[in-house]
Amino acid sequence: MTTLRHLLVVLLTGIALATSARKFLAGALLALFAAASPAGAVSEFGTRDEAVAMVRRVQEMFKKLGPDGTFQAIKRKAPGTIDRDLYAYIVDQNGAVVANGAIPTMTTGTNLWNFRDQNGKYFMREQVAACKAGQGWVDFRWLSPLTQQIDDKSSYIERIGDTTYCIGVGIYRNEQVNENTVAIISGSPSADDTYLQIANDLASVLNDADKLRILPVVGVGGPQNIRDVRYLKGVDIGLTQLSVLNSFRSSNQTLGKYDDKIVYIAKLFNEEVHLIAGRDITSIEQLNGRKVNIDEARSGTSQTMRDVFKRLGIKVEEVNVIQGQALEMLKAGEIAATAYVSGKSAKLISNLKFERGMHFIQVPFSKEISDAEYLPTDLTHDDYPDLIPVGQTIQTIADEVVLIGYNWPKNTDRYRRVQRFVDAFFPKIEEFRKPPNHPKWREVNLAVTVKSWKRFDPAEEWLASARNPDVASLQSDFRQFTSSQQGGAQRGVVSPANSDELFQEFLKWKQSRPGR
């Protein structure tokens, strides 16, 4: 792996009927319809797909039982016509109720044509219009038979065959919020503006009324985010650094604990190490034995920097304070340096004014650093125009930010939530790359894998289903690149055995140099 990494740096820098006989037949048919109903549903409330499915079942019922049989079935809440908060109702094209078994006041003949809901909407007129058009969804305020509260409802309407009857089944949108909310644990306002903005971008782009809502949750960052995804009820996904993720697993294994409950959804972007020192420090080696702030003890920065200093053989005296406090301490000469791991251009850094000789110092990309999956990168004037002169480059390293989730069993509610998130997120990756979203989205390539970690199955399946043409294009470019190298100074180095691994390194390299 190390050889490949250094090679890459070199190469690329969801009834009552009349007769008893007919009653028997109707009962048999209704039993058949009931068998087709959703069984063992995990969710407490019905979904849009289930509402459409119930409409279709009642359409089939109408074909078998006729109008009167179907109307009676709905009124007496026959199986297949009601399920949790989902219930079928029939109206005519004059807006009059024909059959409704769930709402007691909706008796046959009740006309709703001139009835306004709490928002002042003539919703029945819209339903009749949708019915005449063939089908459609209509939003309105209505009583929920489960909660006995008037909630936001969305009904799916279809015309019954070539009749003047309309069949409707609706979901209650206030309930859908709980069913379709995905909570993401992000970062701390005092230390990690990148995570918070990334989570807010996810909400801004993906929120879709009652269909999907992303709920950003302020977190501590680092290892605590992993524990929150692993143990905290209500948290579905989270952001963390790869070095922290690997350390989490390593410490578990040291104690004989082999845990497969964390999976990754995607590697997102890189977070650069910003090491700011006082006037008397000119190299990272000079921090040996000195006081260095590595942020709050449970933060991602502290975990990463502890690992980095250990790998470089530099023993610092750790200080654990928030960055604002650390910078004041640095000005006063109370500490020699402060480290901050965040995506460039980090707001906290951009808003700084270097005083009293404060400056960036370089972090070397040594073999020991490379072995830990860190990446080489740099800070330039374009990243921090007020802090780095034109033409100057600060070499540093980057950690990788990974979007993780809990490894829920298939066909569970929580699994479906995260799957719904993936199906919404992956196709919109180009939208995330546009302003005003965080510039770090430009680095994201969904094809990048995370070594030794299992990807969430729906994410893996999405990527394998040819819905990501960029991957094929990149692979083609990569093959051309490796072929061109075979005849040059690197002849024989790139072989079929290591080309897949090198391709992943190639993708990471491209991520660390967006726009170049």
DOSE-310342 format. One line per 5 residues: number of its first residue (from 1); for each residue x, z negated, y of C-alpha. Coordinates in nm, 4 decimals. Each point is the difference from the previous one (the first is absolute). Example, Ala and Ser with C-alpha at 12.3 -4.5 7.8 and 13.67 -1.06 7.14 Angstrom:
residues 2
1) 1.2300 -0.7800 -0.4500; 0.1370 0.0660 0.3440
end
This chain:
residues 516
1) 0.0000 0.0000 0.0000; 0.2810 -0.0944 0.2389; 0.1801 0.3248 -0.0746; -0.3152 0.1968 0.0718; -0.0600 -0.1912 0.3214
6) 0.3498 0.0614 0.1308; -0.0183 0.3605 -0.1149; -0.3205 0.0391 0.2005; 0.1615 -0.1484 0.3094; 0.2808 0.2478 -0.0361
11) -0.2239 0.2983 -0.0751; -0.2685 -0.0640 0.2611; 0.1204 -0.2753 0.2417; -4.2687 -0.6690 -1.3494; -2.9018 -0.3022 -0.8236
16) -0.2943 -0.0238 -0.0733; -0.1747 0.3080 -0.1443; -0.3551 0.0632 -0.1229; 0.0357 -0.0040 -0.3792; 0.1973 -0.2319 -0.2194
21) 0.1892 0.2949 -0.1446; 0.1064 0.1072 0.3454; 0.0901 -0.3628 0.0794; 0.2273 -0.0011 -0.3012; 0.1610 0.3248 0.1106
26) 0.0441 -0.1254 0.3538; 0.1609 -0.3204 -0.1284; 0.2408 0.1972 -0.2130; 0.0925 0.2258 0.2898; 0.0543 -0.2944 0.2335
31) 0.2212 -0.1656 -0.2585; 0.2031 0.3190 -0.0059; 0.0291 -0.0014 0.3794; 0.1021 -0.3654 -0.0085; 0.2742 0.0802 -0.2461
36) 0.1350 0.2458 0.2515; 0.0123 -0.2683 0.2689; 0.3292 -0.1584 0.0942; 0.0757 -0.2683 -0.2577; 0.2184 -0.3017 0.0476
41) 0.0538 0.0783 0.3652; 0.2805 -0.2050 0.1465; -0.1159 0.0251 0.3589; -0.2834 -0.2176 0.1323; -0.1303 0.2843 0.2132
46) -0.0678 0.3669 -0.0627; 0.2168 0.2821 0.1282; -0.0739 0.3396 0.1499; 0.0842 0.1757 -0.3259; -0.2370 -0.2296 -0.1884
51) -0.2754 0.0654 0.2559; 0.0321 0.3753 -0.0519; 0.0030 -0.0505 -0.3786; -0.3254 -0.2008 0.0160; -0.1677 0.2756 0.2041
56) 0.1027 0.2510 -0.2644; -0.1362 -0.2218 -0.2811; -0.3375 -0.0316 0.1737; -0.0046 0.3772 0.0459; 0.0343 0.0326 -0.3789
61) -0.2652 -0.2680 -0.0479; -0.2382 0.1999 0.2205; 0.0501 0.3074 -0.2199; -0.0866 -0.1986 -0.3145; -0.2710 -0.2393 0.1227
66) -0.1538 0.1949 0.2851; -0.1052 -0.1432 0.3386; -0.2301 -0.2866 -0.1073; 0.2293 -0.1233 -0.2769; 0.3012 0.0001 0.2322
71) -0.1884 -0.1706 0.2855; -0.1196 -0.2773 -0.2333; 0.3497 -0.0449 -0.1427; 0.1468 -0.0508 0.3454; -0.2755 -0.2429 0.1073
76) 0.0533 -0.2225 -0.3036; 0.3787 0.0173 0.0308; 0.0530 0.1785 -0.3279; 0.3563 0.0227 -0.1314; 0.1887 0.2819 0.1624
81) -0.1863 -0.0394 0.3314; 0.1627 -0.3199 0.1232; 0.3493 -0.1438 -0.0375; 0.1283 -0.2912 0.2077; -0.0670 0.0983 0.3635
86) -0.0620 0.3643 -0.0943; -0.3640 0.1016 -0.0422; -0.1842 0.3300 -0.0066; -0.2881 0.0724 0.2349; -0.2183 0.3072 0.0566
91) -0.1582 0.1170 0.3248; -0.1865 0.3166 0.0884; 0.0886 0.2419 0.2756; -0.2490 -0.1654 0.2353; 0.2108 -0.3179 -0.0110
96) -0.2438 -0.1965 -0.2201; 0.1192 -0.2312 -0.2793; -0.0970 0.1247 -0.3464; 0.1935 -0.2475 -0.2177; 0.2212 -0.2977 0.0806
101) 0.0415 -0.2932 -0.2381; 0.2692 -0.1940 0.1846; -0.1476 -0.0702 0.3441; -0.3458 -0.1709 -0.0328; -0.1280 0.1192 0.3401
106) 0.0684 0.3644 -0.0850; -0.3303 0.0641 -0.1771; -0.1298 0.3461 -0.0860; -0.1260 0.1774 0.3112; 0.2077 -0.1959 0.2510
111) 0.1027 0.2572 0.2561; 0.3407 -0.0361 0.1620; 0.0044 0.3204 0.2052; -0.0291 -0.1842 0.3315; 0.1890 -0.3117 -0.1077
116) 0.3259 -0.0765 0.1787; 0.2712 -0.2130 -0.1594; 0.1896 -0.2732 0.1906; 0.2190 0.2641 0.1611; -0.3017 0.1913 0.1273
121) 0.0463 0.2830 -0.2498; -0.2890 0.1986 -0.1526; 0.1806 -0.0120 -0.3318; -0.2916 0.1331 -0.2108; -0.0077 0.3166 0.2053
126) 0.3691 0.0490 -0.0793; -0.0636 -0.0662 -0.3698; -0.2777 0.2583 -0.0117; 0.2272 0.2489 0.1769; 0.2734 -0.0597 -0.2576
131) -0.2569 0.0376 -0.2796; -0.1256 0.3319 0.1353; 0.3598 0.1195 0.0210; 0.0502 -0.0920 -0.3676; 0.2086 -0.3134 0.0288
136) 0.1955 -0.2246 0.2364; 0.1014 -0.3475 0.1105; -0.1857 -0.1973 0.2699; 0.1217 -0.3235 0.1623; -0.2450 -0.2672 0.1223
141) -0.0698 -0.3738 0.0084; -0.2060 -0.1325 -0.2943; -0.0785 -0.3086 -0.2101; 0.2324 -0.0705 -0.2913; -0.1860 -0.1285 -0.3115
146) 0.3069 -0.1992 -0.1032; 0.1036 -0.1729 0.3211; -0.3477 0.0053 0.1631; 0.1781 0.0955 0.3203; -0.0520 0.3107 0.2115
151) 0.3247 0.1911 -0.0410; 0.1486 0.3380 0.0714; -0.1169 0.2356 -0.2743; 0.0935 0.3536 -0.0951; -0.2462 0.1881 -0.2248
156) 0.0589 0.3124 -0.2018; -0.3125 0.2229 0.0080; -0.0918 0.2943 -0.2230; -0.3109 0.2123 -0.0236; -0.1643 -0.0358 -0.3435
161) -0.0002 0.3467 -0.1498; -0.2323 0.2341 0.1910; -0.2420 -0.2800 0.0941; -0.0574 -0.1643 0.3370; 0.1313 -0.3320 -0.1294
166) 0.3339 -0.1493 0.1010; 0.2045 -0.2402 -0.2130; 0.2412 -0.2417 0.1650; 0.2523 -0.2624 -0.1076; 0.2234 -0.1813 0.2465
171) 0.2957 -0.2327 0.0273; 0.0319 -0.2901 0.2430; 0.2981 0.0632 0.2180; 0.0686 -0.3599 0.0984; 0.0514 -0.0720 -0.3692
176) 0.2217 0.3045 -0.0419; 0.2509 -0.1452 0.2443; 0.0816 -0.2721 -0.2517; 0.0098 0.2466 -0.2877; 0.2217 0.2559 0.1706
181) 0.2409 -0.2108 0.2030; 0.3691 0.0133 -0.0879; 0.2098 -0.2793 0.1501; 0.3658 0.0716 0.0738; 0.2448 -0.2819 0.0647
186) 0.2394 0.1086 0.2744; 0.2434 -0.1807 0.2269; 0.0417 -0.2808 0.2484; -0.0670 0.0591 0.3728; 0.3122 -0.1991 0.0785
191) 0.2348 0.2002 -0.2179; -0.1354 0.3248 -0.1399; -0.1774 0.2437 0.2283; 0.0638 0.2941 -0.2381; -0.2090 -0.1387 -0.2871
196) -0.2830 -0.0942 0.2347; -0.0147 0.3443 0.1596; 0.0208 0.1772 -0.3370; -0.2936 -0.2093 -0.1269; -0.1955 0.0721 0.3187
201) 0.0721 0.3715 -0.0367; -0.1418 -0.0110 -0.3540; -0.3178 -0.1579 0.1349; -0.0263 0.2416 0.2919; 0.0339 0.3131 -0.2129
206) -0.1787 -0.1038 -0.3208; -0.2943 -0.2168 0.1155; -0.3195 0.1892 -0.0901; -0.3096 -0.2070 0.0887; -0.1260 -0.1683 -0.3211
211) 0.1953 0.2298 -0.2335; 0.3412 -0.1529 0.0604; 0.1372 -0.2634 0.2312; 0.3641 -0.1009 0.0233; 0.0404 -0.3616 0.1109
216) 0.3498 -0.0806 0.1313; 0.1007 -0.3605 -0.0633; 0.2780 -0.1692 0.1946; 0.2610 -0.1221 -0.2456; 0.3419 -0.1571 -0.0130
221) 0.1701 0.3059 -0.1451; 0.2688 0.0248 -0.2645; -0.0434 -0.1977 -0.3231; -0.3173 -0.1722 0.1217; -0.1745 0.3388 0.0213
226) 0.0799 0.0568 -0.3674; -0.1373 -0.3422 -0.0924; -0.3120 0.0671 0.2079; -0.0677 0.3257 -0.1852; 0.0744 -0.1760 -0.3293
231) -0.2048 -0.3164 0.0514; -0.2052 -0.0115 0.3232; -0.3689 0.0779 -0.0564; -0.1288 0.2827 0.2149; 0.3350 0.1704 0.0582
236) 0.0141 0.3434 -0.1629; 0.3201 0.1630 0.1229; 0.3015 -0.0920 0.2071; 0.3247 0.1083 0.1638; 0.3401 -0.1280 -0.1035
241) 0.3634 0.1055 -0.0192; 0.1535 0.1385 -0.3178; 0.2878 -0.2466 0.0023; -0.2523 -0.2851 0.0190; -0.2096 0.1530 -0.2785
246) 0.3021 0.0324 -0.2256; 0.1092 -0.3554 0.0788; -0.3531 -0.1255 -0.0844; 0.0214 0.1559 -0.3458; 0.3590 -0.1047 -0.0574
251) -0.0727 -0.3666 0.0766; -0.3032 0.0094 -0.2327; 0.2083 0.1446 -0.2806; 0.2709 -0.2604 0.0502; -0.2663 -0.2614 -0.0772
256) -0.1230 0.1977 -0.3020; -0.3086 0.1306 0.1799; -0.0727 0.3703 -0.0527; -0.2884 0.0867 0.2304; -0.1619 0.3451 0.0068
261) -0.2711 -0.0870 0.2512; 0.1566 0.1783 0.2959; -0.0031 0.3803 0.0247; 0.0972 0.2272 0.2833; -0.2252 0.2567 0.1648
266) 0.2582 0.1805 0.2085; 0.3399 -0.0379 0.1546; -0.0738 0.0372 0.3709; 0.2926 -0.0072 0.2401; 0.3308 -0.1674 0.0720
271) 0.0675 -0.3101 0.2066; 0.3334 -0.0130 0.1710; 0.2273 -0.3012 0.0320; 0.0546 -0.0864 0.3677; 0.2971 -0.2331 0.0371
276) 0.0506 -0.1208 0.3581; 0.3042 -0.2079 0.0873; 0.1652 -0.1639 0.2971; 0.2960 0.1234 0.2001; 0.2679 -0.1492 -0.2241
281) -0.1247 0.1669 -0.3222; 0.1183 0.3528 -0.0647; -0.0543 0.0300 -0.3768; -0.2299 -0.1480 -0.2636; 0.2974 -0.1618 -0.1734
286) 0.0522 -0.2244 0.3026; -0.3341 -0.1680 -0.0740; 0.1554 -0.1778 -0.2964; -0.0475 -0.3742 0.0530; -0.2007 0.0548 0.3198
291) -0.3627 -0.0851 0.0847; -0.2220 0.3036 -0.0547; -0.3783 0.0113 0.0388; -0.1743 0.1795 -0.2865; -0.3558 -0.0649 0.1205
296) -0.2555 -0.2472 -0.1403; 0.0837 -0.1295 -0.3468; -0.2850 0.1786 -0.1819; 0.0263 0.3295 0.1829; 0.1077 0.3319 -0.1452
301) 0.2951 0.0097 0.2381; 0.1363 -0.3312 -0.1309; -0.0282 0.1147 -0.3621; 0.1664 0.3330 0.0666; 0.2804 -0.1317 0.2202
306) 0.0810 -0.2809 -0.2393; 0.0495 0.2670 -0.2662; 0.1997 0.2288 0.2287; 0.2432 -0.2701 0.1117; 0.0478 -0.1126 -0.3611
311) 0.0811 0.3532 -0.1141; 0.2480 0.0436 0.2833; 0.1665 -0.3330 -0.0808; -0.0797 -0.1418 0.3433; -0.0983 -0.3675 0.0070
316) -0.1994 -0.0726 0.3135; -0.1571 -0.3227 0.1186; -0.3689 0.0925 -0.0150; -0.2299 -0.0613 0.2938; -0.3741 0.0569 -0.0564
321) -0.1896 0.0487 0.3255; -0.2273 0.2732 0.1358; 0.1724 0.2873 0.1756; -0.1049 -0.0943 0.3519; 0.1601 -0.3423 -0.0380
326) 0.3044 0.1474 -0.1690; 0.0692 0.2364 0.2868; -0.0040 -0.2886 0.2462; 0.2404 -0.1888 -0.2259; 0.2242 0.3054 -0.0126
331) 0.0104 0.0232 0.3785; 0.0918 -0.3681 0.0161; 0.2782 0.0426 -0.2538; -0.1695 -0.2316 -0.2520; 0.0120 0.2616 -0.2762
336) 0.2368 0.2878 -0.0652; -0.2620 0.2592 -0.0971; -0.3602 0.0605 -0.0984; -0.1263 0.2436 -0.2636; -0.3339 0.1777 0.0019
341) -0.1285 0.2380 -0.2698; -0.2661 0.2267 0.1443; -0.0829 0.3664 0.0384; 0.1743 0.1675 0.2880; -0.0837 0.0246 0.2782
346) -0.1175 -0.3609 -0.0266; -0.1984 -0.1167 0.3049; 0.1729 -0.3363 0.0026; 0.3399 0.1684 0.0238; -0.1080 0.2780 0.2366
351) -0.1207 -0.2564 0.2532; 0.3347 -0.1797 0.0064; 0.2624 -0.0027 0.2676; 0.3455 -0.0650 -0.1388; 0.1502 -0.2786 0.2089
356) 0.3311 -0.1812 -0.0015; 0.1681 0.2465 -0.2301; -0.2747 0.0227 -0.2630; 0.0294 0.3128 -0.2124; -0.0746 0.1558 -0.3370
361) 0.2620 -0.0284 -0.2719; 0.0300 0.2274 -0.2982; -0.1020 -0.0812 -0.3588; 0.2136 0.1883 -0.2520; -0.1498 0.2000 -0.2873
366) 0.2360 -0.1373 -0.2627; -0.0201 0.0428 -0.3769; -0.1470 -0.3489 -0.0313; -0.2738 0.0904 0.2478; -0.0661 0.3325 -0.1700
371) -0.0428 -0.1694 -0.3390; -0.2936 -0.1974 0.1421; -0.2017 0.3146 0.0910; 0.0591 -0.0309 0.3728; 0.0387 0.3267 0.1918
376) 0.2523 0.1108 0.2642; -0.1383 0.0723 0.3453; 0.0853 -0.0425 0.3673; -0.1299 -0.1043 0.3404; 0.0464 0.2390 0.2936
381) -0.0820 0.0474 0.3665; -0.3212 0.1823 -0.1037; -0.1126 -0.3168 -0.1806; 0.0930 -0.2437 0.2782; 0.0768 0.1898 0.3229
386) 0.0417 -0.3173 0.2058; 0.2350 -0.1657 -0.2474; 0.2186 0.2721 -0.1557; 0.1957 0.2461 0.2159; -0.0359 0.3739 -0.0486
391) 0.2270 0.1188 -0.2774; 0.0502 -0.3430 -0.1586; -0.1112 -0.0581 -0.3582; -0.0414 -0.3426 -0.1615; 0.0366 0.0241 -0.3751
396) -0.2301 -0.2319 -0.1899; -0.2070 -0.0195 -0.3168; -0.3705 0.0129 -0.0783; -0.2304 -0.1732 -0.2456; -0.2973 0.1867 -0.1465
401) -0.3585 -0.1054 0.0760; -0.2355 0.0175 -0.2969; -0.3803 -0.0126 -0.0074; -0.0901 -0.2195 -0.2977; -0.3192 -0.1079 -0.1770
406) -0.1180 -0.2241 -0.2817; -0.0055 0.1579 -0.3453; -0.3755 -0.0389 -0.0562; -0.1517 0.1057 -0.3355; -0.1769 0.3338 0.0121
411) -0.3771 0.0123 0.0591; -0.0009 -0.3211 0.2034; -0.1310 -0.0271 0.3554; 0.3412 -0.0826 0.1472; 0.1648 0.2903 -0.1830
416) -0.2634 0.2377 0.1379; 0.0562 -0.1291 0.3524; 0.3680 0.0815 -0.0081; -0.0733 0.3317 -0.1697; -0.2427 0.0807 0.2825
421) 0.2756 -0.0843 0.2461; 0.2460 0.2341 -0.1726; -0.2541 0.2840 -0.0091; -0.0539 -0.0400 0.3746; 0.3631 -0.0634 0.0996
426) 0.2016 0.2602 -0.1884; -0.1873 0.3128 0.1200; 0.0323 -0.1118 0.3631; 0.3735 -0.0574 0.0103; 0.0495 0.2793 0.2547
431) -0.2493 -0.1656 0.2346; 0.2088 -0.3161 -0.0017; 0.3007 0.1921 0.1259; -0.1752 0.0846 0.3277; 0.0061 -0.2132 0.3174
436) -0.0994 -0.2636 0.0861; 0.0863 -0.1262 -0.3485; 0.3357 -0.1685 -0.0576; 0.2906 0.2489 -0.0068; 0.1070 -0.1420 -0.3376
441) -0.2867 0.1927 -0.1644; 0.2092 0.3131 0.0483; 0.2387 -0.1294 -0.2641; -0.2643 -0.0425 -0.2709; 0.0233 0.2247 -0.3030
446) -0.2408 -0.1004 -0.2771; 0.2189 0.1623 -0.2651; 0.2725 -0.2629 0.0358; 0.0038 -0.2381 -0.2940; 0.1097 -0.3633 -0.0162
451) 0.2541 -0.0490 -0.2736; -0.0976 -0.2349 -0.2867; -0.3464 -0.0678 0.1430; -0.3338 0.1321 -0.1321; -0.2179 0.1965 0.2394
456) -0.3751 -0.0810 0.0198; -0.1628 0.2395 -0.2507; -0.2436 0.1755 0.2408; 0.2903 0.0625 0.2396; 0.2101 0.1490 -0.2780
461) -0.2938 0.2112 -0.1165; -0.0646 0.1264 0.3533; 0.3587 0.1119 0.0383; -0.0019 0.1684 -0.3426; -0.3182 0.1966 0.0680
466) 0.1638 0.2695 0.2135; -0.1615 -0.1412 0.3155; 0.3391 -0.0487 0.1593; 0.1460 0.3485 0.0586; 0.2815 -0.1398 0.2134
471) 0.1623 -0.1374 -0.3139; 0.0292 0.3419 -0.1613; 0.1428 0.1432 0.3204; 0.2560 -0.2789 0.0282; 0.0983 0.0399 -0.3641
476) 0.0549 0.3696 0.0584; 0.2201 -0.0707 0.3021; 0.1903 -0.2590 -0.1991; 0.0651 0.2407 -0.2885; 0.1361 0.2524 0.2454
481) 0.2203 -0.2689 0.1489; 0.1398 -0.1121 -0.3346; 0.0527 0.3588 -0.1116; 0.1972 0.0742 0.3121; 0.2201 -0.2988 -0.0687
486) 0.0827 0.1041 -0.3545; 0.2338 0.2698 0.1242; 0.1711 -0.2113 0.2631; 0.2105 -0.3108 0.0166; -0.2547 -0.2026 -0.1945
491) -0.0111 0.2383 -0.2982; -0.1255 -0.1693 -0.3157; -0.1105 -0.3221 0.1683; -0.3778 0.0709 0.0096; -0.1299 0.0383 -0.3565
496) -0.3531 0.0148 -0.1487; 0.0518 -0.3551 -0.1240; 0.0338 -0.1462 0.3469; -0.1875 0.2544 0.2138; -0.3316 -0.1959 -0.0032
501) 0.1762 -0.3139 0.1119; 0.1931 0.1874 0.2649; -0.3262 0.1618 0.1189; -0.1425 -0.3461 0.0699; 0.3134 -0.0848 0.1931
506) -0.0384 0.3294 0.1870; -0.3537 -0.1025 0.1049; 0.1252 -0.3370 0.1192; 0.2747 0.1668 0.1965; -0.2555 0.2238 0.1733
511) -0.2075 -0.3090 0.0826; 0.2936 -0.1677 0.1683; 0.0482 0.3039 0.2258; -0.3480 0.0995 0.1295; 0.0001 0.2984 0.2286
516) 0.3603 0.0950 -0.0720
end
